[in-house]
Amino acid sequence: MLDIKDCINDICPWSGDPVSADSLTLYKGQVVGFCNRGCRDKFEKAASMFEAKLR
């Protein structure tokens, strides 16, 4: 389970709001936080699209 204490950011990269413990994801070995699950899911979708293009 991901822990907010391992999060590399304090502010959501999408909204600018503080990150929430229930909205974390793992990206390239780092825990990244978002203010809500919607922002997290938007990031995961965008990241997977970019990763697919890089292959």
C-alpha positions in Angstrom: 0.0 0.0 0.0 1.3 3.5 -0.8 1.9 5.9 2.0 1.6 9.6 1.9 4.9 10.0 3.9 6.7 8.6 0.9 5.0 11.0 -1.5 7.5 13.2 -3.5 5.1 16.2 -3.7 2.8 18.1 -1.4 0.7 19.8 -4.1 -1.4 18.2 -6.8 0.2 18.8 -10.2 -3.2 19.1 -11.8 -5.1 21.4 -9.4 -2.5 23.0 -7.1 -4.4 21.8 -4.1 -2.8 19.7 -1.3 -2.4 16.0 -1.9 -4.7 13.4 -0.3 -3.6 10.1 1.2 -6.3 8.3 -0.8 -5.1 9.7 -4.1 -1.6 8.3 -4.5 0.0 6.5 -7.4 3.4 4.9 -8.2 5.2 6.5 -11.2 8.7 5.4 -12.2 9.4 4.1 -8.7 8.2 7.2 -6.9 5.0 7.9 -4.9 3.1 10.8 -6.5 0.2 12.4 -4.8 -3.0 14.1 -6.1 -5.8 16.1 -4.4 -8.4 13.5 -5.4 -8.8 10.2 -7.2 -10.1 12.0 -10.4 -6.8 13.9 -10.7 -4.8 10.7 -10.0 -6.8 8.8 -12.6 -6.3 11.6 -15.2 -2.5 11.5 -14.5 -2.4 7.7 -14.8 -4.2 7.8 -18.2 -2.0 10.6 -19.5 1.2 8.9 -18.3 0.2 5.6 -19.9 -0.5 7.4 -23.2 2.9 9.0 -23.2 4.7 5.8 -22.2 3.0 4.0 -25.1 4.1 6.7 -27.6 7.7 6.4 -26.3 7.9 2.7 -27.1 
